Amino acid sequence: MVRTHGFPHLIQYFCELANVSRSGYYNWLKAENTRQKRERKDEADYEIIKKVYDQRHGKVGALQIKMMVENDEHIVMNHKRIRRIMKKYNLMCKIRRANPYKQIAQATQEHKTCENKLERQFDQQEPHRVLLTDITYIYYAKGQKAYLSAIKDGATREILAYYLSTSLKMDIVYTTLDKLMEREDFLPHPECLIHSDQGVHYTHPDFQKKVRDLGLDQSMSRRGNCWDNAPMESFFGHMKDGIDFKACSSIFEVKQAIEAYMEYYNNHRYQWSLQKMTPAQYRGHLIAA
């Protein structure tokens, strides 16, 4: 009202009423053009951010958005600015929450654990030297359950092999290993180590024999310590964020969704800690180096 109608004699009164100084009020007036320019810039950047945010159904944070706009749109944007604009326009990343339920199976006296040879040294900067593996459950449709076994490269974070099953029989881990060895581009490092938790599948004597026959060494997390296999747990968490499994009406649809996500994750999902490359790009980078 003061700015529109003037009231020069009442400016001091209104400033005191608003608990601001006269100089502060005049400085605010002078900065009007700057504020409008900043607002227009925010709105333009918001449109760019919102496009990426909607593409990933709201399941991306500032760092992911930064890498996607830089690589896909060729636009450089500071991640702190992205966070500020997301907060300003209420674009909240849908953060996953850890599920406390884990499938528990009964081990026999024949099952043997292995020492933790990895000691959380996940990234040794050499592809196919550290392999991480685990099994996760997937609920789809109306409470139906499936299980996904996967093997991840510790250096490149690439998912090298995976197998979806409706059963937790030992075949789930055997088939995952077979799929790994069937890859034409998989050349195990001479000191290749496969690391898992102490689940019944990995302590099973037949699994351990299969690992030895393939020329791999075996390592296990300490009991109850999820941090010892954190990258694998993290991958499963992000995957469940990225796929709406409840919308899948059949195991076939679950399989299709997982295949699409694996393709996206390995070849199109830029990662900040991989020098802003995808896992596949980073593998080529490490090999070339």
N, C-alpha and C positions, 0 to 999 in steps of 0.2 A: 504494500500500500504506500509506504514512504517513497519507494523507488518510482512508483507510477504517478503519484499525485504531488510529490515534492515535499510539502510541509517542512520547509527548511528550519523554521523556528521550533519544530517539535522533534527534530532529529536527536538532540541530546536526551530528551525525555524518553523516546523510544529505545535509544541505546541503553539507557540505564534500566529500562523495563526488561530488555532482553539480556541484560548483564554482559554487554559487549562495549568496547571502547569506540569512540568516534573514528579514530584512525583505522581500527580494525574493520569497521563498517565500510569506510571509503576504499580500503584495500580490497575488500570483497567485491565492491562495485567494479573496480578497475579490472579485476580478474574474470569478469563475466565472459569475455570472448574466449579466454583460455579454457574456462570450464566447459563451454559449449563445444569447443574443438575436442577436448578430452572425452566428452560424452559421446560425440559422433564417432570418435575412434573406438571407444569401448563397444558401441553398438555394432560397428563393422567387424571387430574382432570376435564379438559374441556370436555373430552369424557363422563365422568360420569354426569356432569351437563347438557350437551347437550342432553343426553338420556332422562332425566327428562323433560327438556325444550321442547323437541319435543313431548313427550307423552302428555303434556298439551297444545300443539299448541302455545307455547310461551306466555301463559297467567299465568305465575307463576313468583314470585319474589324470592329474595335470601332466605328469611325465609322459604317459602314454599318448596323450593328446599332442603334446609338443613334438614327439617323434613322428607321429602320423602326419601332422600338418607340414613338417619339414620334409619328410620323404615323399609324401603323396601329393601335397599341394605346393611344395617348394616355397613355403612361407616360414620365415624365422620368427619365432615368438618366445619371449622369455617365460620360463615355467612359473615364476612368481607372479607374472602378469596374468597367466592363464588361471592360476589359483584365485587371484583377486576377482577376476571377471566371473569365474564359476560361483564364487561366494556371493558376488553382487547380484547375479541373476538366478541364484538358488539352483544351480546345477550340481546336485549332490551325487557323488560316486556311490553306487550301491555296494557297500563293503560287505564282504563275506564274513560269516561267523563260524567259528570252529564247531563242528558237530561232535559231541562227546561220545557217540556210540561207535564202537569198532567191532568188527566180526571177530569172535573169539573161538578158536578151535582147540581141541584137546591134543596135546603132544604125548608121545609115548617115550619110554626109556631109551629107545633107539635114536631119538631125535637129539642132535648135538648142536650147540651154539658155537659160533666162531668168535674170535676176538675182534675188537674194533680196530682194524688195521688202518682205516681211513682217517680217523680222528678229526672229522669235519674238514679235511683238506679236499673239498669238493672240486675246486677248479685248479688243476695242475697244468693248465695252458697247453695240453696235448689232447687232441681228439681221440676218443676210444681208449683212453687210459683208465678213467674212472667211470663206471656205469652204476647208476642208482636205480633200484627197482622197488616196486611196492604194488599192493592191490587196494583198490577202493571200491566201495559199494555205490550203486546208482539206483535211486528210486525213480520210477517213471509211471506214467498212466495213473491208475488208482492204487498206489501202494505196491506195485510189482517191483521186484528187485533184480538187478543184474550186477555183475562184478567186472571191473576193468583192471587188467594187469598191464603194466607199462615199464619200459626201460628207458632211462634218460641219460644222456651224455653229460657228465659233470662239468666239462669245460665249455661246450657249446650250448648246453641246455636243450639240445635237440632231442625230441622223442624218437628214438631209433626203432622201437618195436612196441606193439601193443596188441592186446587180445581181449575181446569182450565175450563174456560167458554168462549164462544163467546159473552156472554151477560153480561151487568152490572146490571141486575135485582137483587133484594135482595136475591134471591136464592144462589148467589155466596158466601155470608157470612154465610147464614144459613147452607148450605151444608158443609162448612169448619168446623163450630162448631160441626156438627153431626159427621164428620169424626174424630174429636178430641175425642169426647166422646165414639166413637166406639172402640178406641184403648184399648186392654186388659191391657196394661202396663201403662195406664194413670190413676193416682190417684191424683186428684187435692189437693193441699195443703189447709188446713183449711182457710188460708188467701189468697187464689189464686186471683190474680189480672190480668185482661186482659186489655192491654193498646193499644191504637190506635191513629190515628190522628182524626181530627174533620170532617172526610168525611161523606157524607150523609148516607152511609150504617150504620155507627157506632152511629150516632145521631138519627137514626130512632127508634121510640118508640117500634116497634115490636122486633127489634134486642136487645134493652136494656132489654125488658121483658124476652126474651129468655136467655140472660146472667144471669139475676136474678134467673130464674127458674132452671138454672143449678148450682146455688149456687156460682156463681163467682161474684167478685166485678169488677167495671169498672173504667178505668182511661183514660184520653185523653191528648194528647200533646196540648201545647198552639198554638193558631192559627198562621199558617205560620212558625212554628219553627220545621224544619226537624230534628234538633239535639235531640229533645225530644223522637224520635223513631229511632235513628241513627242505631242501630244494624239491624233492619228490612230493612232499606234503603240500608245498606251495603250489606246484603245478596243478595238482588235483583240485586245490581250492579255487584257483583261477579258472580252471576248466568248468567247474560247477557254477561259477559266477557267469560264465560266458554262454552256457547252454541251458535252456529251459527244458529240463528233462521231464517235468510234469506234463508238458504239452505233447510229449511223445506217446502215442497210443499203442505202440508195438515195439518189440525188441529190434525190428528192422529199422524203425525210425530212430531209435537210440543209436544204432550202428551208423546210420547216415549222418546224424548230427555229430558224432564223435569223429568220423572221417573228415567231415568239413572243418571241424575245429582243429584237428591235427594239421591239416594242410595250411590253415590260417596261422596257427601257432609257429610251425617250423619255417614257413616261407614268407609270412607277411606281418608277423607281430614284432615290431621293433622293441628292443630292450635297452634301457638306459645303460646297464652295466655291461652290455656287449658292444660298447662304443656305438650305440644307437643303431646297431645292425639287427637283422633277424638271426635266429640260430643257424639257419643254413648259410647265410652270408658270412657269419662269424666263423663257421667251420672252414669255409674257403679262405678266409683271412688268416686263420691260424696255420693252415697247410701251406699257404704261400709264404708265410713268414719263416 
